[in-house]
Amino acid sequence: MKKYFIIILFITNASITYAQFDFTGNKKFTKADSLRGTLSPARSCYDVLMYDLDIKIDIANKYISGSNTIKFLTTQSFRTLQVDLFSNMNIEKIIYRDKELIFSRLYNAVFVTFPDSIRKGTAQSIKIVYSGNPQVAKNPPWDGGFVWSKDKDNNPFVGVACQETGASLWYPCKDHQSDEPNEMLIRVAVPDGLDEVSNGRLKRKTQLENGYTKFEWYVSYPINNYDVTVNIAKYKHFGDVYKNKNFKDSLTLDYYVLPSNFEKAEKQFTQVKSTLDAYYYYYGEYPFVKDGYKLVEAPYFGMEHQGCIAYGNKYKNGFMGYDRSGTGYKFDYIIIHETSHEWWGNSITTNDIADMWVHEGFGCYSEALYVEYLYGHTAYLEFINSEKKEVSNDEPLIGKYNVNNAGPQDMYPKGALLLHTIRSIMDDDKKFFKIIKDIQTNYKYQCITSAIIENYFIEQSGKNLKPVFDVYLRSKSIPTLEIILWQDFLDLKANYYFSFKNPDTGEEDKKMAHTHFSMPVKVTSEKNKYMEIVPSTDGQQTINLQGMHPEDFKIATDLFYINTHVFIEPNMEER
């Protein structure tokens, strides 16, 4: 039997060192982008404590009028602060201690000037009275705005989704993802005969004298601006209770659907309990137990509004009935994916939308964990590897900071595959899942950064994951493992190390070659027997292959998201 050994190299298509990746792309940002995305002194001088949103929605005219009272704590002394409201919305007045304040507007930013300096460490309140026709969504939920629709009986069917665009398209707020009010009142008046569903618990329903009914909801947890929602229709309500044996508190489940879809909803929404079973197991208790869990039928695909998930998947499994994964595992994408955001996105939120891979990468990975929970590890591997075909690798996952710039759609599948790869690198499921659960515990109800998540994994895993995060998050491409199989006449050896090549020139990138990038992978050292190797730029390493043919050699590509090139050198023993 011939004896073979291998030379193993890791190559990345990054053009410069991972610490210097250019992730701005070709997009040019404006002053308006900076005002929207930067935590400027006029924003950082105060911390929002509470919003009291009180509005009337005139559906016939697609018009909103009312006010938002912002209670805040001053973190610095100041005279001027910034709030946000789209320029097409009219501000009638801003009231502070029964007096109107002077304000100016620049793009969608509103600069409010106080008569005297506001001292640091004081609690203050302003009331913004406003009105207007909010932006209409062209392609919700990706292109934010209101959706003014009708059900099949020609009744109004209205919703809003505004994650990337910003909540300031429909109500005045400090529209920066890093600042969440500790609680919120949402009061919405709608025409008589319609129902309105928002976040939190319904505290009061009042018949007004002007042909409107006001619904008042109270959110008892911190909530991000983009998670605040209204849903208007003639709904049919039904409910249930979820109880997990490992937690003392039961969770109320409330469902609001169009009456014509009631029977479909009763059947489809049974998936909620299995979803919660899985996520309680992996992530811990539902973060918003006091406010409950709601699924609300919406006139668009869906959105992870906190405790009030917008549902528009047509009561079909997959993605509107399409099995995107191609694996055949049947589940409703909106229920499974958006529910995961209650943990990843709502309980834990990123400071800047540039780090949104944390929301969507974990959200997409949660789908794979749901499959694993129900069907086992082999099914998990099949499902998570199906995500590879969805990745473009044309932009880094992390967007540009301080200009409200999210990463590309790759943040979903590539973010999930990054987590899968880290799980394989750690090769210790007990520790991996403990880290994930501990993140949920330690950072609950907080706004954090990608760096915090990365550093937590690095510290708790005991693995050198920083280069891995840098390459997968801040480079366009992924590493390539290049294998050269050849037969030595005298001895069986394998030399392996990392190197990096510039995709434009094909030449080795010397800067990258000295970053000491190191990532374990698994290959076969004997037929069907895997071993871990850790290639590095720091010196040459060797491996022996035990009586293998070239065709017997395999790389565990199902465990790692990498490219691979395998070459066989013929007749090496004759050289």
C-alpha positions in Angstrom: 0.0 0.0 0.0 1.3 3.4 -0.9 2.1 5.9 1.8 1.1 9.5 1.6 1.5 12.7 3.5 0.1 16.1 3.2 1.0 19.7 3.1 -1.7 21.8 4.6 -2.1 25.5 4.2 -4.8 28.0 5.1 -5.3 30.8 2.7 -7.7 33.7 3.0 -8.8 35.9 0.1 -8.4 39.0 2.3 -6.4 41.7 0.5 -4.9 43.2 3.7 -4.4 42.1 7.3 -7.5 41.3 9.2 -6.9 44.1 11.6 -7.1 46.6 8.7 -10.0 45.3 6.6 -11.8 48.1 4.8 -15.5 47.6 5.6 -16.9 50.9 4.4 -17.4 49.6 0.9 -18.1 52.2 -1.8 -21.1 53.8 0.0 -20.7 57.5 0.8 -22.2 58.7 4.0 -23.8 62.1 4.6 -24.3 64.5 7.4 -27.8 63.1 7.8 -26.3 59.7 8.3 -24.0 61.0 11.0 -26.8 62.8 12.8 -28.8 59.5 12.7 -26.0 57.2 13.7 -23.7 59.1 16.0 -24.0 59.2 19.8 -23.1 62.9 19.8 -22.8 65.1 22.9 -26.4 66.4 22.2 -27.5 62.8 22.6 -25.1 61.4 25.2 -26.0 64.2 27.6 -29.2 62.4 28.6 -30.5 58.9 29.2 -34.1 58.1 28.4 -36.1 56.7 31.3 -39.5 56.5 29.8 -41.6 57.2 26.8 -45.3 58.1 27.1 -46.6 57.9 23.5 -50.2 59.1 23.1 -51.4 59.2 19.5 -54.5 59.0 17.3 -54.2 57.2 13.9 -56.5 58.5 11.2 -56.5 55.5 8.9 -58.6 57.1 6.1 -56.0 59.9 5.7 -53.0 57.8 6.8 -52.3 60.4 9.4 -50.9 60.4 12.9 -51.4 63.1 15.5 -50.5 63.2 19.2 -47.5 63.5 21.5 -44.6 61.7 23.0 -43.5 62.7 26.5 -39.8 61.8 27.1 -38.7 61.4 30.7 -34.9 61.4 31.0 -31.9 61.6 33.3 -29.2 64.1 32.5 -25.7 62.5 32.3 -24.0 65.9 31.5 -25.0 69.5 32.0 -26.3 71.0 28.8 -28.6 73.5 27.2 -29.3 71.8 23.9 -30.3 68.1 23.3 -31.1 66.2 20.1 -34.2 64.2 19.5 -35.3 62.7 16.2 -38.3 62.9 14.0 -38.4 62.6 10.2 -38.6 65.9 8.5 -41.9 65.1 6.8 -43.5 65.0 10.2 -44.6 68.3 11.7 -43.6 69.3 15.2 -46.3 71.6 16.6 -44.6 72.4 19.9 -42.2 71.1 22.5 -43.2 71.7 26.1 -41.0 71.9 29.2 -42.5 72.9 32.6 -45.6 74.3 30.9 -43.5 76.5 28.5 -42.7 76.0 24.9 -39.1 75.5 24.0 -37.2 76.8 21.0 -36.1 74.1 18.6 -34.4 73.8 15.2 -34.3 71.0 12.6 -31.5 69.6 10.4 -32.6 66.7 8.2 -34.3 64.3 10.6 -32.6 65.7 13.8 -34.4 68.1 16.1 -32.3 70.3 18.4 -34.1 71.5 21.5 -32.8 74.5 23.4 -33.6 75.1 27.1 -33.8 78.6 28.6 -31.1 77.7 31.2 -28.4 75.0 31.6 -29.8 71.7 32.7 -27.7 70.3 35.5 -26.1 66.9 35.4 -27.9 64.2 37.4 -31.4 65.6 37.3 -34.6 63.9 36.1 -36.4 66.0 33.4 -39.3 65.7 31.0 -40.3 67.2 27.7 -43.5 66.7 25.7 -43.3 66.8 21.9 -46.6 67.4 20.2 -46.5 66.4 16.5 -48.5 65.2 13.5 -48.2 64.1 9.9 -48.3 61.3 7.3 -45.6 58.9 8.2 -43.4 57.3 5.6 -45.0 54.4 3.8 -43.0 51.2 3.6 -42.1 50.1 0.1 -40.9 46.6 1.0 -41.6 45.9 4.7 -40.0 44.9 6.9 -36.7 45.7 5.1 -37.7 49.1 3.9 -39.3 50.7 6.9 -42.5 52.5 7.2 -46.3 52.1 7.7 -48.3 49.5 5.8 -51.8 50.7 5.1 -53.7 47.6 3.9 -57.1 45.9 3.8 -58.1 42.4 4.8 -60.2 40.3 2.4 -63.4 41.8 3.8 -62.1 45.3 3.0 -61.5 46.2 6.7 -58.4 48.2 7.6 -55.3 46.2 8.2 -52.4 48.4 9.4 -48.9 47.8 10.8 -45.5 49.4 11.0 -41.9 48.1 10.7 -38.9 50.4 11.0 -35.8 48.6 12.3 -33.1 49.9 10.0 -34.9 53.0 8.9 -35.7 54.2 12.5 -38.7 54.7 14.8 -38.4 58.4 14.3 -40.2 57.9 11.0 -43.4 57.8 13.0 -42.8 59.1 16.5 -40.3 61.5 18.1 -37.6 59.8 20.2 -33.9 59.6 20.8 -33.4 57.3 17.8 -30.1 55.7 18.7 -30.0 52.0 19.3 -27.9 52.4 22.4 -30.6 54.0 24.5 -33.7 52.2 25.6 -36.3 53.6 28.0 -36.7 51.5 31.1 -40.5 51.3 30.6 -43.1 52.7 28.1 -46.7 53.7 27.8 -48.2 53.2 24.4 -51.7 54.9 23.9 -53.2 54.5 20.5 -56.7 55.7 19.4 -58.1 54.0 16.4 -61.6 54.3 14.7 -64.4 52.5 16.5 -64.9 48.8 15.6 -61.1 48.1 15.2 -58.6 46.5 17.5 -55.2 47.9 18.2 -52.4 45.7 19.6 -49.0 47.0 20.8 -46.2 45.8 23.1 -46.7 45.0 26.7 -49.9 44.5 28.7 -53.3 46.0 27.8 -54.2 48.2 30.8 -57.2 50.1 29.5 -59.6 50.3 26.6 -61.6 53.6 26.5 -64.4 54.6 24.2 -63.8 58.2 23.2 -66.4 60.7 22.1 -65.0 61.3 18.6 -65.7 58.0 17.0 -62.4 56.5 18.3 -61.4 53.9 20.8 -58.1 54.3 22.8 -56.0 51.2 23.7 -53.4 51.8 26.4 -50.5 49.4 26.7 -47.8 49.3 29.3 -44.3 47.9 28.7 -42.6 47.1 32.0 -39.1 46.2 30.5 -36.5 48.2 28.6 -37.5 48.3 24.9 -35.7 49.5 21.8 -37.3 52.2 19.7 -37.6 50.0 16.6 -39.4 47.3 18.7 -42.3 49.6 19.4 -45.3 48.8 17.3 -48.9 49.3 16.4 -51.2 46.7 14.8 -54.7 47.6 13.7 -57.4 45.3 12.3 -60.6 43.5 13.2 -58.8 40.8 15.1 -59.9 37.5 16.7 -58.0 36.8 19.9 -57.2 33.5 21.4 -54.6 32.4 24.0 -52.7 29.8 25.9 -50.2 29.4 28.7 -46.7 28.0 28.5 -45.1 26.4 31.5 -41.5 25.1 31.6 -40.7 22.6 34.3 -37.3 24.3 35.0 -38.8 27.7 35.7 -41.4 28.8 38.2 -43.1 31.5 36.1 -45.7 30.6 33.5 -45.9 32.6 30.3 -49.1 33.9 28.8 -49.4 33.4 25.0 -51.8 35.7 23.2 -52.6 35.5 19.5 -54.4 38.1 17.4 -55.3 37.0 13.9 -57.8 37.8 11.1 -61.0 35.9 11.8 -60.8 34.2 8.4 -57.4 32.7 9.4 -58.5 31.6 12.9 -58.4 27.8 12.2 -55.1 28.0 10.4 -53.6 30.0 13.3 -54.8 27.5 15.9 -52.9 24.8 14.1 -49.8 26.7 13.0 -49.2 28.5 16.3 -48.8 25.2 18.2 -45.2 25.5 17.1 -44.7 28.3 19.6 -44.5 25.9 22.5 -41.8 23.7 20.9 -39.9 26.9 20.0 -40.0 28.0 23.6 -39.0 24.6 24.8 -35.8 24.8 22.6 -35.0 28.4 23.5 -35.6 27.9 27.3 -33.2 25.0 27.0 -30.4 26.9 25.2 -30.9 30.5 26.3 -32.8 30.4 29.6 -36.2 31.9 30.6 -38.2 34.1 28.3 -36.9 37.6 29.0 -40.3 39.4 29.2 -42.4 37.1 31.2 -44.4 39.9 33.0 -45.4 41.4 29.6 -46.2 38.1 28.0 -45.7 36.7 24.5 -47.9 37.7 21.5 -48.1 36.8 17.9 -50.0 39.3 15.9 -51.0 38.9 12.2 -49.6 41.7 10.2 -49.9 42.9 6.6 -46.2 42.2 5.9 -43.8 39.3 6.3 -42.9 39.7 10.0 -40.8 41.6 12.6 -39.4 40.9 16.1 -41.4 43.6 17.9 -40.7 42.9 21.6 -43.3 40.7 23.1 -45.6 41.5 20.1 -44.1 39.6 17.1 -45.6 40.7 13.8 -46.6 37.5 11.9 -47.2 37.4 8.1 -45.9 34.0 6.9 -49.4 33.0 5.6 -49.6 30.1 8.1 -47.1 28.1 6.1 -43.9 26.3 7.0 -40.6 27.5 5.7 -40.3 31.0 4.2 -43.8 31.7 2.9 -44.1 28.0 2.1 -40.6 27.8 0.5 -38.1 25.4 2.2 -35.1 27.8 1.9 -32.8 25.2 3.5 -33.8 22.4 1.2 -33.5 20.0 4.1 -37.2 19.2 4.5 -37.4 20.0 8.3 -40.8 21.6 8.6 -41.1 24.7 10.7 -42.6 28.2 10.4 -39.7 30.5 9.7 -41.3 33.6 11.3 -42.3 31.8 14.5 -38.9 30.2 15.0 -36.7 33.1 13.8 -38.5 36.1 15.2 -39.1 34.4 18.6 -35.3 33.9 18.9 -35.0 37.7 18.7 -36.7 38.0 22.0 -33.3 36.9 23.4 -31.0 38.1 20.6 -32.0 41.6 19.6 -34.7 42.5 22.2 -33.2 41.4 25.5 -29.7 41.9 24.3 -29.4 44.7 21.7 -26.3 46.1 20.0 -25.4 49.7 20.6 -24.9 50.3 16.9 -26.7 48.8 14.0 -23.3 48.0 12.4 -23.1 45.1 14.8 -26.5 43.7 13.8 -24.8 40.3 13.0 -25.3 39.6 16.7 -29.0 39.8 16.3 -29.3 38.0 12.9 -26.4 35.6 13.2 -27.7 34.3 16.5 -31.2 34.4 15.1 -30.3 32.3 12.1 -28.2 30.0 14.3 -31.3 29.5 16.6 -33.1 27.9 13.6 -30.4 25.3 13.5 -30.5 24.8 17.2 -34.3 24.4 17.0 -33.7 21.6 14.4 -31.1 20.0 16.7 -33.4 20.2 19.7 -36.3 18.4 17.8 -34.4 16.1 15.4 -30.9 15.6 16.7 -27.3 16.5 15.9 -27.2 14.9 12.5 -30.2 17.0 11.4 -28.5 20.1 12.9 -25.4 19.5 10.8 -27.5 19.1 7.7 -29.4 22.2 8.4 -26.5 24.5 9.4 -24.5 23.4 6.4 -27.4 24.3 4.1 -26.7 27.9 5.0 -23.5 27.9 3.0 -25.3 28.3 -0.3 -26.9 31.5 1.0 -23.6 33.3 1.6 -22.2 35.8 -0.9 -19.0 36.8 0.9 -19.0 40.1 -0.9 -19.0 42.4 2.1 -17.8 42.2 5.7 -20.5 41.3 8.3 -19.9 44.4 10.4 -21.1 47.7 8.9 -19.8 51.2 9.3 -20.1 52.6 12.8 -21.9 55.9 13.7 -23.8 56.3 10.4 -26.7 53.8 11.0 -25.2 51.3 8.5 -26.0 47.6 9.0 -24.0 44.8 7.5 -25.1 42.8 4.4 -27.6 39.9 4.3 -24.7 37.6 4.9 -25.1 38.5 8.6 -27.8 35.8 8.7 -26.2 32.7 7.2 -22.5 33.7 7.6 -23.1 34.8 11.2 -24.7 31.5 12.0 -21.9 29.6 10.3 -19.4 31.6 12.3 -21.0 30.4 15.5 -21.1 26.9 14.2 -17.4 27.1 13.4 -16.6 28.4 16.9 -18.6 25.6 18.4 -16.4 23.2 16.4 -13.2 24.9 17.3 -14.1 24.7 21.0 -15.1 21.1 20.6 -16.9 21.2 23.9 -20.6 21.6 23.7 -21.1 21.9 27.4 -18.8 25.0 27.6 -20.1 26.4 24.3 -23.7 26.4 25.4 -22.8 27.6 28.9 -21.2 30.7 27.3 -24.3 31.4 25.2 -26.6 31.0 28.2 -24.3 33.1 30.4 -24.3 35.9 27.8 -28.0 36.0 28.1 -27.8 36.1 31.9 -25.0 38.6 32.2 -26.2 41.1 29.6 -29.9 40.8 29.9 -31.8 44.1 29.1 -28.5 45.7 28.0 -27.2 47.4 24.8 -23.8 46.0 24.0 -21.2 45.7 21.2 -20.0 42.9 19.0 -16.6 43.3 20.8 -18.2 42.4 24.1 -19.7 39.2 22.6 -16.3 38.4 21.0 -14.3 39.0 24.1 -16.7 37.0 26.2 -16.2 34.0 23.9 -12.4 34.5 23.9 -12.2 34.7 27.7 -14.6 31.9 28.6 -13.6 29.5 25.9 -9.8 29.7 26.6 -9.3 29.7 22.8 -7.5 32.2 20.6 -10.7 33.2 18.8 -9.8 36.9 18.1 -8.2 36.2 14.6 -11.3 34.0 13.8 -13.7 36.8 14.7 -11.6 39.3 12.8 -11.5 37.3 9.6 -15.1 36.2 9.6 -16.6 39.5 10.7 -14.2 42.1 9.2 -13.1 40.4 6.0 -15.2 39.8 2.9 -13.9 36.2 2.5 -13.3 33.1 4.5 -10.1 31.0 5.0 -9.2 28.4 2.4 -7.6 25.2 3.5 -5.3 24.0 0.8 -4.3 20.3 0.9 -1.4 18.8 -1.1 -1.3 15.0 -0.9 1.9 13.3 -2.0 3.9 10.1 -1.4 7.3 10.2 0.1 9.8 7.5 -0.9 11.4 7.2 2.5 9.0 8.3 5.1 5.5 9.4 5.8 5.2 13.0 6.8 3.0 16.0 6.5 4.0 19.6 6.7 1.3 22.2 7.3 1.1 25.8 8.1 -1.0 28.9 7.5 -0.4 31.3 4.7 -2.4 34.1 3.1 -2.7 35.2 -0.4 -3.8 38.4 -2.0 -6.7 37.6 -4.4 -5.9 40.4 -6.7 -2.3 39.4 -7.3 -2.2 35.8 -6.3 0.9 36.6 -4.2 1.4 35.8 -0.6 0.4 38.7 1.7 3.4 39.0 4.0 1.5 41.2 6.5 -1.3 38.6 6.8 1.3 35.8 7.0 2.7 37.3 10.2 -0.6 37.8 12.0 -0.3 34.3 13.5 -3.8 33.3 12.5 -4.5 30.0 14.0 -7.7 27.9 13.7 -8.1 24.2 14.5 -9.6 22.0 11.9 -10.2 18.2 11.7 -8.8 16.0 9.0 -8.4 12.2 8.6 -5.1 10.7 9.8 -6.5 7.2 9.1 -9.4 6.1 7.0 -12.6 7.5 8.6 -10.7 8.6 11.7 -10.4 12.3 12.3 -7.8 14.2 14.3 -7.5 17.9 15.1 -4.6 19.9 13.6 -3.8 23.5 14.3 -2.0 25.1 11.4 -0.1 28.3 12.2 2.3 30.7 10.5 4.6 30.3 13.5 6.9 27.5 12.2 6.3 24.3 10.4 4.4 21.3 11.8 4.1 17.7 10.7 1.5 14.9 10.6 1.7 11.3 9.6 -1.0 9.5 7.6 -1.6 5.8 8.5 -1.9 3.7 5.4 -4.2 5.9 3.5 -5.0 6.3 -0.2 -5.5 9.9 -1.4 -9.2 9.2 -2.0 -9.6 8.2 1.7 -8.4 11.7 2.9 -11.2 13.9 4.2 -11.7 17.3 5.8 -14.5 17.9 8.3 -16.1 20.6 6.2 -19.4 19.9 7.9 -17.9 21.3 11.1 -16.1 24.4 9.8 -17.1 27.1 7.4 -14.0 27.1 5.2 -13.1 26.8 1.6 -11.0 23.8 0.6 -8.6 23.0 -2.2 -7.2 19.5 -2.4 -4.4 18.6 -4.8 -2.8 15.2 -5.4 0.9 15.2 -6.5 1.4 12.1 -8.8 4.5 9.9 -8.7 6.2 11.8 -5.9 8.3 8.7 -4.9 10.0 8.9 -8.3 11.2 12.4 -8.0 
